[in-house]
């Protein structure tokens, strides 16, 4: 009896074994949301961008670019270095399917002339300098074009500036021919300041989904974007 009582007491006092975490894709991609924010909404630091709702092929291409050295950011390279294409497609599809509202944009305090230049570059381009409008690739609503071109609205100004600078100095590259690197190198510093001010100050329309297609062919050939 005494032995049975001691055994029962030990069992009652023993902590229950922790259940293993469920093995789902949502559980695995928590590593992504640690930087990119809950559900991929974007981090409050303005550096780690929103990935929720971006076109699936665009997200897949970026994961591959990190893995293959076309984009350079240590934590991302560490995460994807040993992952195969099929798994990266699963991750891209997971975040592409998430539809979430965007927060209101930060107001711009730039001069009206600066914002007017930014709007002109984004919506009309500059034919004299062979600068296509952002809208020619990223869609009239600037919310992206399926299946591989991301939206430009809802991104912080500093992030947009940083990515344009990364294309200019080679820190960010895409599948050849790298159309964004070519366009970025045609922009002056004033152009970059203006277009990022205007884009980052625009509200994201509802719905915010990417356009299904473009009304006209791309102005430049872009690697990674199906014809």
C-alpha positions as a printed NumPy array, in Angstrom:
array([[  0.   ,   0.   ,   0.   ],
       [  2.77 ,   2.399,   0.938],
       [  4.582,   1.729,  -2.365],
       [  1.361,   2.234,  -4.344],
       [  0.712,   5.542,  -2.572],
       [  4.209,   6.774,  -3.324],
       [  3.875,   5.752,  -6.966],
       [  0.518,   7.533,  -7.283],
       [  1.93 ,  10.654,  -5.677],
       [  4.862,  10.648,  -8.095],
       [  2.549,  10.269, -11.065],
       [  0.238,  13.061,  -9.934],
       [  3.149,  15.386,  -9.32 ],
       [  4.937,  14.637, -12.574],
       [  4.529,  17.307, -15.244],
       [  2.768,  16.189, -18.415],
       [  5.011,  15.651, -21.4  ],
       [  4.902,  18.626, -23.758],
       [  3.001,  17.921, -26.943],
       [  5.171,  18.258, -30.047],
       [  4.352,  21.267, -32.259],
       [  2.026,  20.49 , -35.128],
       [  3.909,  19.895, -38.336],
       [  2.117,  22.288, -40.685],
       [  3.395,  24.812, -43.179],
       [  1.871,  27.62 , -41.096],
       [  3.95 ,  26.44 , -38.129],
       [  7.133,  26.211, -40.188],
       [  6.851,  29.702, -41.678],
       [  6.722,  31.307, -38.24 ],
       [ 10.431,  31.85 , -38.864],
       [  9.399,  34.228, -41.663],
       [  6.875,  36.133, -39.571],
       [  9.468,  36.775, -36.868],
       [ 10.917,  39.418, -39.202],
       [  8.123,  40.131, -41.694],
       [  5.468,  40.608, -39.018],
       [  2.441,  38.599, -37.996],
       [  1.027,  36.775, -41.026],
       [  3.605,  38.554, -43.189],
       [  1.988,  41.982, -42.71 ],
       [  5.418,  43.752, -42.573],
       [  7.571,  44.668, -39.61 ],
       [  7.146,  48.047, -37.882],
       [ 10.812,  48.869, -38.52 ],
       [ 10.066,  49.719, -42.167],
       [ 12.871,  47.482, -43.39 ],
       [ 11.297,  44.032, -43.511],
       [  8.544,  44.36 , -46.124],
       [  5.063,  42.916, -46.352],
       [  4.975,  39.525, -48.033],
       [  1.302,  38.696, -47.446],
       [ -0.699,  38.857, -50.657],
       [  2.252,  39.371, -52.991],
       [  2.111,  37.404, -56.27 ],
       [  3.27 ,  33.831, -55.723],
       [  5.816,  33.757, -58.532],
       [  7.316,  37.033, -57.332],
       [  7.788,  35.627, -53.834],
       [  9.227,  32.401, -55.221],
       [ 11.669,  34.324, -57.42 ],
       [ 12.895,  36.364, -54.436],
       [ 13.457,  33.248, -52.328],
       [ 15.452,  31.728, -55.178],
       [ 17.384,  34.982, -55.649],
       [ 18.453,  34.89 , -51.997],
       [ 19.41 ,  31.23 , -52.253],
       [ 21.429,  31.749, -55.425],
       [ 23.174,  34.96 , -54.387],
       [ 21.364,  37.508, -56.53 ],
       [ 20.103,  39.157, -53.349],
       [ 22.298,  39.571, -50.301],
       [ 20.899,  39.545, -46.789],
       [ 22.461,  37.138, -44.325],
       [ 19.393,  35.976, -42.366],
       [ 17.414,  35.293, -45.545],
       [ 20.266,  33.408, -47.164],
       [ 20.661,  31.325, -43.993],
       [ 16.958,  30.407, -44.017],
       [ 16.682,  29.332, -47.661],
       [ 20.203,  28.148, -48.472],
       [ 19.324,  24.44 , -48.354],
       [ 15.667,  24.53 , -49.409],
       [ 14.56 ,  23.101, -52.735],
       [ 12.34 ,  24.738, -55.328],
       [  9.214,  22.759, -54.416],
       [  9.391,  23.818, -50.777],
       [ 10.047,  27.438, -51.738],
       [  6.974,  27.336, -53.986],
       [  4.917,  26.1  , -51.03 ],
       [  6.142,  28.966, -48.871],
       [  5.474,  31.5  , -51.627],
       [  1.985,  30.122, -52.213],
       [  1.197,  30.237, -48.497],
       [  1.931,  33.953, -48.178],
       [  0.472,  34.836, -51.581],
       [ -2.909,  33.488, -50.441],
       [ -3.085,  35.705, -47.346],
       [ -5.344,  38.736, -47.857],
       [ -5.112,  41.381, -45.15 ],
       [ -5.98 ,  45.089, -45.006],
       [ -3.175,  47.617, -45.24 ],
       [ -2.615,  50.351, -42.636],
       [ -3.017,  53.985, -43.643],
       [  0.138,  55.399, -45.272],
       [  2.427,  57.891, -43.588],
       [  1.692,  61.417, -44.872],
       [  4.334,  62.988, -47.091],
       [  5.751,  66.373, -46.084],
       [  7.578,  66.992, -49.376],
       [  6.987,  70.046, -51.528],
       [  4.091,  69.787, -54.01 ],
       [  6.566,  69.939, -56.917],
       [  8.396,  66.884, -55.572],
       [  5.187,  64.877, -55.23 ],
       [  4.076,  65.982, -58.695],
       [  7.343,  64.673, -60.16 ],
       [  6.907,  61.404, -58.293],
       [  3.36 ,  60.988, -59.573],
       [  4.464,  61.742, -63.125],
       [  7.263,  59.177, -63.02 ],
       [  4.989,  56.548, -61.479],
       [  2.057,  57.028, -63.833],
       [  3.584,  58.447, -67.04 ],
       [  7.342,  57.836, -66.938],
       [  9.745,  59.968, -68.941],
       [  9.945,  58.97 , -72.591],
       [ 12.846,  61.356, -73.297],
       [ 15.017,  59.363, -70.88 ],
       [ 13.506,  55.986, -71.806],
       [ 12.025,  55.682, -68.331],
       [  8.823,  53.636, -68.391],
       [  6.136,  54.47 , -65.877],
       [  5.966,  52.247, -62.792],
       [  2.352,  51.545, -63.759],
       [  3.4  ,  49.975, -67.06 ],
       [  4.735,  46.952, -65.169],
       [  3.266,  47.158, -61.67 ],
       [ -0.284,  47.732, -62.888],
       [ -2.465,  50.804, -63.235],
       [ -3.43 ,  50.587, -59.569],
       [  0.221,  49.909, -58.637],
       [ -0.869,  46.829, -56.683],
       [  1.209,  44.468, -58.843],
       [  0.537,  42.183, -61.782],
       [  0.13 ,  38.429, -61.573],
       [  1.986,  36.189, -61.51 ],
       [  5.388,  37.796, -60.878],
       [  5.309,  41.595, -60.427],
       [  4.78 ,  43.015, -56.918],
       [  2.747,  46.008, -55.828],
       [  4.521,  49.238, -54.934],
       [  1.925,  50.716, -52.587],
       [  1.881,  50.013, -48.871],
       [  5.694,  50.018, -48.649],
       [  7.672,  52.481, -46.501],
       [  9.647,  55.168, -48.29 ],
       [ 12.968,  54.083, -46.788],
       [ 12.407,  50.525, -47.993],
       [ 11.632,  51.69 , -51.541],
       [ 14.726,  53.905, -51.546],
       [ 16.854,  51.086, -50.22 ],
       [ 15.734,  48.649, -52.911],
       [ 16.351,  51.11 , -55.75 ],
       [ 19.802,  51.778, -54.313],
       [ 20.454,  48.051, -54.036],
       [ 19.705,  47.592, -57.734],
       [ 22.056,  50.43 , -58.637],
       [ 24.994,  49.091, -56.619],
       [ 24.415,  45.418, -57.408],
       [ 23.288,  44.331, -53.934],
       [ 20.001,  43.258, -55.469],
       [ 19.748,  41.488, -58.804],
       [ 17.131,  39.475, -60.662],
       [ 17.083,  36.882, -63.4  ],
       [ 18.677,  38.296, -66.548],
       [ 17.766,  40.506, -68.252],
       [ 17.475,  42.552, -65.063],
       [ 15.027,  45.251, -66.127],
       [ 14.704,  46.853, -62.681],
       [ 18.458,  47.35 , -62.392],
       [ 18.427,  49.025, -65.79 ],
       [ 15.55 ,  51.321, -64.827],
       [ 17.028,  52.156, -61.417],
       [ 20.283,  53.286, -63.02 ],
       [ 18.37 ,  55.759, -65.197],
       [ 16.886,  57.498, -62.152],
       [ 18.545,  60.549, -60.645],
       [ 18.678,  60.987, -56.865],
       [ 15.9  ,  63.582, -57.196],
       [ 13.811,  61.068, -59.159],
       [ 14.257,  58.448, -56.455],
       [ 13.325,  60.886, -53.702],
       [ 10.232,  62.042, -55.579],
       [  8.839,  58.709, -56.717],
       [  9.357,  57.03 , -53.332],
       [  7.708,  59.989, -51.563],
       [  4.657,  59.768, -53.786],
       [  4.341,  55.966, -53.744],
       [  4.72 ,  55.656, -49.98 ],
       [  2.088,  58.342, -49.343],
       [ -0.627,  56.714, -51.472],
       [ -3.357,  54.637, -49.827],
       [ -3.675,  51.056, -50.977],
       [ -6.94 ,  50.523, -52.873],
       [ -9.476,  47.911, -51.871],
       [ -9.231,  45.235, -53.136],
       [ -5.45 ,  45.299, -53.068],
       [ -4.921,  42.195, -55.189],
       [ -2.57 ,  42.202, -58.159],
       [ -3.998,  42.79 , -61.607],
       [ -4.507,  39.543, -63.537],
       [ -2.602,  40.848, -66.556],
       [ -1.181,  43.958, -68.215],
       [ -3.06 ,  45.819, -70.941],
       [  0.114,  46.026, -73.045],
       [  3.45 ,  44.178, -73.319],
       [  6.197,  45.028, -70.845],
       [  8.276,  48.021, -71.953],
       [ 11.482,  46.037, -71.287],
       [ 12.224,  42.358, -71.237],
       [ 12.403,  41.176, -67.633],
       [ 13.893,  37.893, -66.506],
       [ 11.659,  35.955, -64.153],
       [  8.49 ,  37.462, -65.624],
       [  6.681,  35.146, -68.059],
       [  5.975,  36.681, -71.439]])
